[in-house]
């Protein structure tokens, strides 16, 4: 085909495509119908039964009719009914209707409030009907008072969402532990809450982390209480306002109002209530399990921190009576005990060879637990610690034994490299240490990049259950060392000794650190100052000093600052107590981040009494205290 013919055919095709585009008879498959603009309008209530605000209502069903198809977004449990119901109402969306069917009998002369929040959305675009609240009364009038406030976590000032806030009429706190609230609200993601349709009167205000979903405080549930009774009221004020209809400017460029008028504004009070959520210092103490992974040790695991170590007494396997022979008594007396700081995980290292060889050891354990009302009581249980050795052939056992003998005692350094100038170097063992020979341990320092020389150091005597062996030396900034271990320099309680080994140590320069001085205005001797990391966790802390508090030689980086008013002087933040009418100890945040650079001295003045509490915490570390971790 000639080039001219190809051009003619190409031109004909182009012409056909142009005609199809201009003709209404040709379908444009690539574009198709667009369907108009996206719907951004929320659904509208066109009718309801009963009407919103109706009185003398007897029907137990509320039906809302909308102008389009709707659905309930999220859990139906997020829809709040006040007063709270013993049996959850049946709530559902069908077509253009949402119905609420009460399962409990309606109380006389009571205002009912259904707070849908943003749960009702249209079917396709999910546009919510925002802050939808529906109310009706079984009596002659609708109760119309309301209160507003914020709830924050007392320890870290985070807003806490999904917490029930409620009212009781009784002056004491007994109703909080025995009777559901008479009116309730729920906090949003900002910790804001409102309780609406309250009748005139005086009330006690509480917040409740209602894990049991009964609107009654149970031991272990988070709570908050307002110190004084509250009396809701309406405050009306005459205020002057301006109206701008035209963009008329004066000589300096300010808009000139077209009219000035006065109007009456209605405010529901109190509207600035502040509640501090905390958990009382009561936990359910209980024994969880005994765990024996290795033949030479067993662990006792408790469900919460223990006030003291348990007492163990050996028992015979055959009759559970207290042992009298030497073997059974000594195997517990000679155990080495390793416990964490909270005493809820305790490891017992067996040093009695006969006990190690037994698959099952039995003993009586006396410990502290809580009863059903959280009182501490003494409990004695019989514990069986069983070691189930993995099945291995004789050949495999022999190979593992040879490998263990060849490896010996494995030791590691406790410090990452380069080593922090202010750290204490230590050798770490997986099993308790038994002995060492100092003349087989050598610490050397590098001079002029070529010569290693021995330097003096000290080590403590081994006593008790030691899994770390510290090496004390006055380290030199920005220097290199090496730690040499001769063969059998250190052994554990089971006789395993180390092989010849060498560890390289690089000590960081002191110029890599930062220092900051904190000046408090005013100074308060009860204050503890904490420097926090980006996860809002304390990294450094110390008691405040009168003139300035110096945090010297700290890691450079971004920090935040928090103060604790340690009223009881126990050196830590203390939670509250409803029975004692005691709020948690106050926490104050510095509102800015601290960007500390290496080899710099910083100074920061903190006027901690002048910053409103809700404006204190920096946004970077502020989060919903009840949000699920992603």
C-alpha positions in Angstrom: 0.0 0.0 0.0 1.4 3.4 -1.0 2.1 6.1 1.4 -0.6 8.3 -0.2 -3.3 5.5 0.3 -2.3 5.1 3.9 -2.8 8.9 4.5 -6.2 8.8 2.8 -7.4 5.9 4.9 -6.1 7.7 8.1 -8.0 10.8 7.1 -11.3 8.9 6.6 -11.0 7.3 10.0 -10.4 10.6 11.7 -13.4 12.1 9.9 -15.7 9.3 11.1 -14.5 9.7 14.7 -15.2 13.5 14.5 -18.7 12.9 13.2 -19.4 10.3 16.0 -18.3 12.9 18.5 -20.6 15.5 17.2 -23.6 13.2 16.6 -25.9 12.3 19.5 -26.3 8.8 18.0 -22.7 7.8 18.8 -22.1 6.6 22.4 -19.0 7.8 24.2 -17.9 4.7 26.0 -14.9 6.3 27.6 -16.8 9.0 29.5 -20.3 7.8 30.2 -22.9 9.4 32.4 -21.4 11.4 35.3 -24.3 11.2 37.7 -24.3 14.9 38.8 -22.5 16.5 41.7 -21.5 14.5 44.9 -24.2 14.6 47.6 -22.8 16.6 50.5 -26.0 17.4 52.3 -26.9 15.6 55.5 -30.2 13.7 55.9 -33.1 15.8 57.2 -35.8 14.7 59.6 -39.2 15.3 57.9 -41.3 13.7 60.6 -41.0 12.0 64.0 -43.3 10.1 66.3 -43.5 11.5 68.9 -42.4 15.0 68.0 -39.0 16.2 69.4 -39.8 17.9 72.7 -43.2 16.2 73.1 -44.8 15.9 76.5 -47.1 13.3 78.1 -45.6 10.6 75.9 -46.8 7.0 76.6 -45.4 5.1 73.6 -42.2 3.2 74.2 -41.2 3.6 70.5 -39.6 6.6 68.9 -39.6 6.7 65.0 -37.6 9.3 63.0 -38.5 9.7 59.3 -35.8 11.2 57.0 -35.8 12.6 53.5 -33.5 9.9 52.2 -32.2 6.4 53.0 -30.1 6.3 56.2 -28.1 3.9 58.2 -26.4 3.8 61.7 -22.7 4.3 61.4 -20.6 2.5 64.0 -21.8 0.6 67.1 -25.4 1.1 68.2 -23.9 1.2 71.8 -22.5 4.6 71.0 -26.1 6.0 71.0 -26.7 7.3 74.5 -30.0 7.1 76.3 -30.6 9.2 79.4 -31.7 8.2 82.0 -29.7 5.0 81.5 -31.7 1.9 80.8 -31.4 -1.4 82.6 -32.1 -3.2 79.3 -30.6 -1.6 76.1 -33.2 -0.2 73.8 -33.6 -1.8 70.4 -32.2 0.7 67.8 -32.3 0.1 64.1 -32.4 1.9 60.7 -34.6 0.6 57.9 -34.9 2.5 54.6 -35.7 6.1 55.5 -36.6 5.4 59.1 -34.7 5.1 62.4 -36.6 3.5 65.4 -35.8 3.3 69.1 -37.8 0.8 71.1 -37.5 1.0 74.9 -37.3 -2.4 76.7 -37.8 -0.9 80.2 -41.0 0.7 81.4 -41.1 4.5 81.0 -40.8 6.4 84.3 -43.5 8.9 85.2 -42.7 12.6 84.9 -39.3 12.0 83.4 -37.5 13.6 80.5 -35.8 11.1 78.1 -32.9 12.1 75.9 -31.6 10.1 73.0 -28.2 11.4 71.9 -27.4 10.0 68.5 -24.2 12.0 68.1 -23.1 11.6 64.5 -24.2 8.0 64.2 -27.0 8.6 61.6 -25.7 9.0 58.1 -27.1 8.9 54.6 -26.7 5.5 52.8 -24.3 6.4 50.0 -22.1 9.3 50.9 -22.1 8.8 54.7 -23.0 12.4 55.4 -23.8 12.6 59.1 -26.7 14.3 60.9 -24.4 16.0 63.3 -25.0 16.2 67.1 -28.6 14.9 66.8 -30.3 14.9 70.2 -34.0 13.8 70.6 -36.0 14.4 73.8 -39.5 13.7 75.1 -41.2 13.7 78.4 -43.7 11.4 80.1 -44.9 14.3 82.2 -46.2 17.8 81.6 -42.9 19.5 81.0 -39.5 19.0 79.4 -36.5 19.4 81.7 -34.2 21.9 79.9 -31.2 22.6 82.1 -27.7 21.4 80.9 -24.1 21.4 82.0 -20.8 21.3 80.1 -17.2 20.5 80.8 -14.0 18.6 80.1 -12.6 15.3 81.3 -8.8 14.7 81.3 -6.5 11.9 82.5 -5.2 13.1 85.8 -1.6 11.7 85.3 -0.9 13.0 81.8 -3.7 15.6 81.0 -4.8 13.7 77.9 -8.4 14.1 76.9 -10.3 10.8 77.4 -13.1 9.8 75.1 -16.0 7.4 75.6 -16.3 7.9 79.3 -19.7 8.1 80.9 -20.3 11.3 82.9 -23.3 11.3 85.2 -25.3 12.9 88.0 -26.6 11.6 91.3 -29.1 13.5 93.6 -27.7 12.0 96.8 -25.3 14.1 98.8 -23.0 11.1 99.7 -21.0 8.8 97.4 -22.9 5.6 98.2 -25.2 5.9 95.1 -22.1 6.0 92.9 -21.3 2.4 94.0 -24.9 1.1 94.1 -27.3 2.9 91.9 -27.2 3.9 88.2 -26.9 7.6 87.3 -30.1 9.6 86.9 -28.7 11.6 83.9 -25.7 10.8 81.7 -23.5 12.1 79.0 -20.4 10.8 77.3 -17.1 12.4 76.4 -15.9 12.9 72.8 -12.4 12.6 71.4 -11.5 16.0 72.9 -12.7 15.0 76.4 -15.7 17.3 76.1 -19.0 16.3 77.7 -22.5 17.6 78.1 -25.5 16.4 80.2 -28.8 17.7 78.9 -32.4 17.9 79.9 -31.7 18.2 83.6 -34.4 19.2 86.0 -33.7 21.9 88.6 -31.9 20.7 91.7 -28.5 20.1 93.2 -26.3 17.1 92.1 -23.1 15.3 92.6 -21.1 14.9 89.4 -19.0 11.9 88.5 -17.2 10.2 85.5 -17.0 6.5 85.1 -15.0 4.2 82.9 -17.9 1.8 82.8 -16.3 -1.5 81.8 -19.2 -3.4 83.4 -21.8 -1.3 81.5 -24.1 -1.0 84.5 -23.6 2.8 85.2 -22.4 1.8 88.7 -18.8 2.1 89.9 -17.1 -1.3 90.4 -13.6 -1.8 92.0 -10.9 -1.3 89.4 -12.9 1.0 87.1 -11.5 4.5 86.4 -13.4 7.4 87.9 -13.5 11.1 88.5 -15.5 13.2 90.9 -16.2 16.9 91.3 -15.4 18.3 94.7 -18.5 20.4 95.2 -22.2 19.8 94.5 -23.4 21.6 91.4 -26.7 23.4 90.7 -27.4 23.8 87.0 -29.0 27.2 86.0 -29.6 29.4 83.0 -27.7 32.6 82.7 -29.1 35.2 80.3 -27.2 38.3 79.4 -27.9 41.4 77.3 -25.0 41.9 74.9 -24.2 44.5 72.3 -23.5 43.4 68.8 -22.8 44.9 65.4 -24.1 44.2 61.9 -22.0 44.7 58.8 -23.9 44.9 55.5 -21.5 46.9 53.4 -17.8 47.0 53.1 -17.5 50.7 54.1 -14.1 51.5 55.6 -13.0 54.4 57.8 -9.8 56.5 57.3 -7.5 53.8 58.7 -9.1 50.9 56.9 -11.5 49.5 59.5 -15.0 48.3 58.5 -17.8 50.6 59.6 -20.8 48.8 61.0 -24.2 49.6 59.5 -26.1 49.1 62.7 -25.5 48.4 66.4 -28.0 46.4 68.3 -28.5 44.6 71.6 -29.7 41.1 72.1 -30.4 38.7 74.9 -28.2 35.6 74.9 -29.0 32.4 77.0 -26.1 30.4 78.5 -26.4 27.0 80.3 -24.2 26.9 83.4 -21.9 25.7 84.7 -20.2 25.3 81.4 -16.5 25.0 82.5 -16.5 21.9 84.7 -13.2 20.0 84.8 -12.9 16.4 85.9 -9.7 14.4 86.5 -10.0 10.7 85.6 -7.9 8.3 87.7 -7.8 4.7 88.9 -7.7 4.2 92.7 -4.7 2.4 94.1 -6.6 -0.9 94.4 -5.7 -3.8 92.1 -6.9 -7.4 92.1 -3.9 -9.4 93.5 -3.9 -13.0 92.5 -1.5 -15.8 91.6 -1.5 -16.6 87.9 0.7 -19.7 87.4 4.0 -21.5 88.0 6.3 -21.9 85.0 9.3 -24.1 84.8 11.0 -23.9 81.4 14.4 -25.1 82.6 15.2 -27.9 85.0 17.3 -25.6 87.2 14.7 -22.8 87.7 11.0 -22.0 88.1 9.0 -18.8 87.9 6.0 -17.6 89.9 3.8 -15.2 87.9 1.2 -12.9 89.7 -1.5 -10.9 88.1 -0.5 -7.6 89.7 2.4 -6.1 91.8 2.8 -7.9 95.1 3.5 -6.0 98.4 6.0 -8.7 99.5 7.7 -11.9 98.5 5.7 -15.1 99.0 6.7 -17.7 101.6 7.5 -21.1 100.2 7.5 -24.4 102.2 8.6 -27.7 100.7 6.1 -30.6 100.5 6.5 -34.3 99.8 5.1 -35.4 96.5 3.2 -38.4 97.9 1.2 -36.8 100.7 1.6 -33.0 100.5 2.9 -32.9 104.1 5.6 -30.5 105.1 9.0 -32.1 104.4 11.3 -33.1 107.3 14.3 -34.7 105.5 17.3 -32.6 104.5 16.7 -32.8 100.8 13.2 -31.3 100.8 14.0 -28.5 103.3 17.3 -27.4 101.7 16.2 -27.2 98.1 14.1 -24.1 98.9 16.4 -22.7 101.5 19.3 -22.7 99.0 17.3 -21.2 96.1 18.5 -17.9 94.6 15.6 -15.5 94.3 15.4 -13.1 91.4 12.4 -10.7 91.4 11.4 -7.7 89.3 10.8 -4.3 90.9 7.0 -5.0 91.3 7.4 -8.5 92.6 4.9 -9.9 90.1 7.5 -12.1 88.3 9.8 -14.1 90.6 12.4 -16.5 89.4 13.8 -19.2 91.8 17.1 -20.6 90.7 17.5 -24.2 92.1 21.0 -25.0 93.4 20.1 -28.4 95.0 21.1 -31.1 92.5 18.5 -33.6 93.6 15.7 -31.0 93.1 17.1 -30.1 89.6 17.0 -33.8 88.6 13.3 -34.1 89.6 10.7 -33.5 86.9 8.1 -32.3 89.5 8.7 -30.3 92.7 5.8 -29.5 95.0 5.7 -26.8 97.7 3.2 -24.7 99.7 3.1 -21.0 98.9 1.7 -18.3 101.2 1.1 -15.0 99.5 -1.2 -11.9 99.6 -4.3 -11.7 97.4 -7.5 -9.6 97.3 -10.9 -11.0 98.1 -14.1 -10.1 96.3 -14.3 -6.6 97.9 -10.6 -5.9 97.4 -9.5 -6.5 100.9 -5.9 -8.0 101.3 -6.0 -11.5 102.7 -3.4 -14.2 103.2 -3.7 -17.3 100.9 -1.8 -20.6 101.0 -1.8 -22.7 97.8 -0.1 -26.0 96.9 2.1 -25.4 93.8 3.4 -28.0 91.4 6.3 -26.9 89.2 6.8 -29.4 86.4 9.7 -29.5 84.0 8.8 -31.3 80.8 12.1 -32.0 79.0 11.8 -32.1 75.2 12.2 -35.6 73.8 15.7 -36.2 72.4 17.6 -39.2 71.3 20.8 -40.2 73.1 22.8 -39.0 70.2 21.1 -35.5 70.3 21.6 -35.3 74.0 25.3 -36.1 73.7 25.7 -33.5 70.9 23.9 -30.8 73.0 26.0 -31.6 76.1 29.2 -31.3 74.0 28.1 -28.0 72.6 27.3 -26.7 76.0 30.7 -27.7 77.4 32.4 -26.2 74.4 30.5 -22.9 74.7 30.7 -22.6 78.5 29.4 -19.6 80.3 28.3 -16.9 77.8 28.8 -13.3 79.0 27.7 -10.1 77.3 28.2 -6.4 78.0 25.3 -4.4 79.4 26.1 -1.3 77.3 25.6 -0.6 73.7 28.5 0.8 71.7 29.7 3.5 71.9 29.3 3.4 75.6 27.6 6.2 77.4 30.2 8.2 79.4 28.1 8.0 82.5 27.2 4.3 82.4 28.5 1.6 84.7 29.9 -1.2 82.6 28.8 -4.7 83.6 29.1 -8.3 82.3 25.7 -10.0 82.0 25.0 -13.7 82.5 21.9 -15.6 81.7 22.3 -17.6 85.0 23.4 -16.5 88.5 27.1 -15.9 88.9 29.0 -18.0 91.4 32.6 -16.8 91.5 35.4 -14.9 89.6 39.2 -14.5 89.6 40.1 -10.8 89.3 43.6 -11.6 88.2 42.1 -13.3 85.1 40.2 -10.1 84.2 42.0 -7.2 82.5 40.8 -3.7 81.5 43.1 -1.9 79.1 43.1 1.6 77.6 44.4 2.5 74.2 47.1 5.3 74.1 48.2 7.1 71.0 46.1 4.8 68.9 48.8 2.1 69.2 49.6 1.1 72.8 47.3 -0.8 75.2 48.0 -0.4 78.9 46.3 -2.0 81.9 44.2 0.3 84.0 43.0 -0.3 87.6 39.4 -1.1 88.2 37.2 -2.6 91.0 34.5 -5.2 91.1 32.1 -6.1 94.0 31.9 -9.5 95.7 29.4 -11.9 94.4 26.4 -12.3 96.8 22.9 -13.5 96.5 21.4 -13.8 93.0 23.7 -11.7 90.8 23.2 -11.8 87.0 25.4 -8.8 86.4 29.0 -8.2 87.4 29.8 -4.4 87.5 33.2 -3.1 86.6 33.9 0.2 88.2 36.4 2.6 86.6 36.6 6.4 86.1 36.2 6.4 82.3 38.0 9.0 80.2 36.0 10.9 77.6 36.3 9.9 74.0 38.6 6.9 74.6 38.9 3.3 73.6 39.2 0.3 76.0 39.2 -3.4 75.8 38.1 -6.0 78.4 40.0 -9.3 78.4 38.8 -12.4 80.1 41.1 -15.4 80.6 39.6 -18.8 80.4 37.6 -19.7 83.6 37.8 -16.1 84.9 34.1 -16.2 85.8 31.7 -19.1 86.6 28.1 -19.4 87.4 26.5 -21.3 90.3 26.2 -24.4 88.2 30.0 -24.6 87.5 29.9 -23.3 83.9 32.9 -21.1 83.2 33.7 -18.7 80.4 36.0 -19.3 77.5 38.8 -16.8 76.7 37.1 -13.7 75.4 37.7 -10.0 74.4 35.3 -7.0 74.4 35.9 -3.7 72.6 34.6 -0.6 74.4 34.4 2.9 73.0 33.5 5.7 75.5 31.6 8.7 74.1 32.9 12.2 74.3 31.5 14.3 77.1 31.0 17.0 74.5 28.2 14.9 73.0 25.9 15.7 75.9 23.6 18.6 76.7 22.7 20.5 79.9 19.5 22.5 80.8 18.7 24.6 83.8 15.0 24.9 84.8 14.0 28.0 86.8 10.5 27.6 88.4 8.5 30.8 89.1 7.4 30.4 91.8 9.5 27.7 93.4 7.6 25.0 95.3 9.5 22.4 97.4 6.9 19.7 96.6 7.6 19.8 92.8 9.2 16.9 90.9 10.5 17.9 87.5 10.4 15.3 84.7 11.9 15.5 81.2 9.8 13.4 78.8 10.5 11.8 75.4 8.3 12.0 72.3 6.2 9.2 73.7 5.3 11.2 76.8 7.4 8.9 79.0 9.7 10.2 81.7 13.4 9.9 80.8 15.0 12.1 83.5 13.6 13.4 86.8 14.7 15.1 90.0 13.3 17.2 92.8 13.1 20.9 92.1 15.8 23.2 93.6 15.2 26.7 95.0 17.1 28.7 92.4 17.5 26.4 89.5 17.3 22.7 88.8 20.1 21.5 86.5 19.8 18.4 84.3 23.4 17.9 83.3 25.0 15.6 80.7 21.8 14.3 79.1 21.3 12.9 75.7 20.7 15.6 73.0 17.2 15.5 71.4 13.7 16.7 71.7 12.2 16.6 75.2 9.0 17.8 76.9 8.6 18.8 80.6 6.1 17.9 83.3 5.9 18.9 86.9 4.3 16.8 89.7 3.2 18.4 92.9 4.3 15.7 95.2 2.0 16.7 98.1 2.6 13.5 100.2 6.3 13.5 99.6 6.7 9.9 98.4 8.7 10.8 95.3 6.1 9.9 92.7 2.7 10.8 91.3 -0.1 9.6 93.6 -3.6 8.8 92.4 -6.8 9.9 94.1 -9.3 8.3 96.5 -13.0 8.9 96.5 -13.4 7.5 100.0 -10.9 10.1 101.3 -12.3 12.9 99.1 -8.8 13.3 97.7 -8.0 14.3 94.1 -4.9 12.9 92.3 -1.7 14.9 92.7 -1.6 17.8 90.3 0.4 17.5 87.0 1.5 20.6 85.0 3.0 20.5 81.5 5.4 23.0 80.0 3.6 24.1 76.8 6.6 23.9 74.4 9.1 21.3 73.3 12.7 21.5 74.4 15.2 21.0 71.6 18.5 20.2 73.4 21.7 20.2 71.2 25.0 18.5 72.0 27.6 20.6 73.9 25.1 23.3 74.7 23.9 24.7 78.0 20.2 25.8 78.0 18.1 27.7 80.4 14.3 27.7 80.6 12.0 29.7 82.9 8.6 28.1 83.7 5.9 30.3 85.2 3.9 27.1 85.9 0.9 28.8 87.6 0.0 31.2 84.7 -0.9 28.7 82.0 -4.6 27.4 81.8 -4.6 23.7 82.3 -6.3 22.8 79.0 -3.7 24.8 77.1 -0.7 23.3 78.7 0.1 20.0 77.0 1.9 20.3 73.6 -0.1 19.0 70.7 2.8 16.7 69.6 2.3 14.5 72.6 -1.4 15.1 73.3 -3.6 12.2 72.3 -7.0 10.7 73.2 -6.3 8.7 76.3 -8.9 6.1 75.4 -8.1 5.7 71.7 -7.0 2.2 70.5 -3.4 1.9 69.5 -2.9 1.5 65.8 
